[in-house]
């Protein structure tokens, strides 16, 4: 039997290659553009996308039978393609990954980015995939604007409907305000939220504020992101200036997730918040977190715990090694095997009986569309 580390390493290689495989078809039609696309995807970027790659098939297979409408909301969607660390190795971004691996179609995908050029290029790529029946969605809206405003417009369209949504929030910094997140937590709509929380950046800003390392240090952006100024008193109670950056990183994450849980409980929801911690390359003991927020307990939690365990135990340098191999034209074997393995694992967790039916029909994540001829 393979050791745990070896098994996880093979899983990571397979998933990273899958992101590349999905991107190849798009790249052929609308190649990477260095003036628009991100050419600095890092290992933690790839691991972040693994969450969607694994969770979306589970989510779509369950929700479709239970709700009239199923929507996907991506508030910082980008252009649809990324390049790994200044190479020309294309990797599929969050909107393409989600709509491609969905086992059942979303009724509507709301895709937004602040950049007009990124939004226009994403629209072309998404429409291309839809025309070729390579993504699973009925209707698509591509907008350009501040996510903190766009989210209220989307909510207005959904309130009053029997709808369930999967929301992906992936800002580059602290752009997504607490008030916007709180609106999602309070609204009487059922959402699963996958959100990037910049643990390292938050800790560095909080550390500067506590120690007043620079004259007139302010933390207005952090206040708006966290949603209050009480975090400062909280850190002082925990040790103040004596706290290390690592300790502040942990404490601020706890403070933020506790706020989320309190809001959920206050409005009658379950308080499910699962942080997935991803190490930052080149920064000792530094990380950022992917927060999985779910308003109702269920099998989804087991699925996310499985994903968390895999991502947090990914061997160091494995993403770099895989991407270098892809750059040289090599491919990882067994992609379909790992997709099926996960579906079997979901069955073991008793999340849904529908996966057994899907497997009997031979329906799995459609990687065969991207096999090289």
C-alpha positions, 0 to 999 in steps of 0.5 A: 500500500502506498504511503500517505505522502506518496498518495497525496503527491500523486493526487496533487500531480493529477489535479494540477495537470487537470487544470492545465488540460482544461486550459488547453482548449481555451488557450488554443482559441484565445491564447494567453495575453500577457497584457491582460492575463495573470502571469504570476500564478503561484503554487498556492494559486493552484492549490486554491483552485483544487477546492473548486475542482473537487467541490463543484462536482459534489455540489452540483450533483446534490443541489440540482435535485433539491432546488428550482435554481442553482447559480454560481457567483464569481465576484473576482473572476479574472480573465479565465486563464492564468500562466504559472510563474511567468511561464507560458503554461496555461492554467484554467481560472475559477470560472472555467474550472467551475463551469467545466467540472459541474456534473449538472448545469448551473441555471445562471453564472454571474461572473464579475471583474473590476477590469474591463479588459479581463471581463471582455476576454473572459466573456469571449472564452466562456462563450467559446466553451458554451458554443462547443458544449464544454461547460455546464450552464444555461445562462451567463452574465459577465459584468464589470464593477466593484464586487461590493456593489455587484453582489447587491445587484445579484442578490436583488435578482435572487431574493424570493426564489427557491435558489441555491448558490455557490459563491467564490470570492477571490480578491487579490487583497482586502477588497471584499468588505465585511459589510458585503460578506455579512449581507451574504450571511444574513440573507434568506437564501442558501449559499455555500461560500468559498472565500480567500482570506489573506492571512499573511497580509492581515497579520502584517497590517495588524502587526504594524498597527499594534507596534506602530512601527511607522509614524501615523500607521493607520489600519482603515482598510483592515477595519473595513475588511474585518468590520470593526475596530475591536480586533485591536483590543482583542490582540492587545488582550492576547499579548499586544506588542509581544505577539509574533506575526505567526501568533497574530495570523492565527488570532486574526483568523480565529477572530474573523471566523468567530464573527462569521459564526456569530452572524450565522447563528444569529440569523438561524443558520448553522455555523459551518466555517472550515479554514483550509490553510495553504502555506506561502512559498518562501515565507516561513510559517506564513499562509493564507486561508480558504474559508468554506462557509456553509449555512446548513450542516450536511454531507458537504462538510465531509466533502470539504474536510476531505479536500482540506486534508489533501490540500494541507498535506500536499508535499512542498515543491510538488506544484513547481515540479508538476508545472515544470514537467508540463512546460516540457510537454510531459503529462501525468497519467491516471487523471480519470482514475483520481476523479473516479477515486474521489467520487468513490470516496464521496460515496463512502462518506454517504453524501449522496446516492446519486454518485452511484447512479452517475458512476453506473451510467459512466458519467464522471468529470469529462477529462476525456474531452481534452486527451491529446490525439 
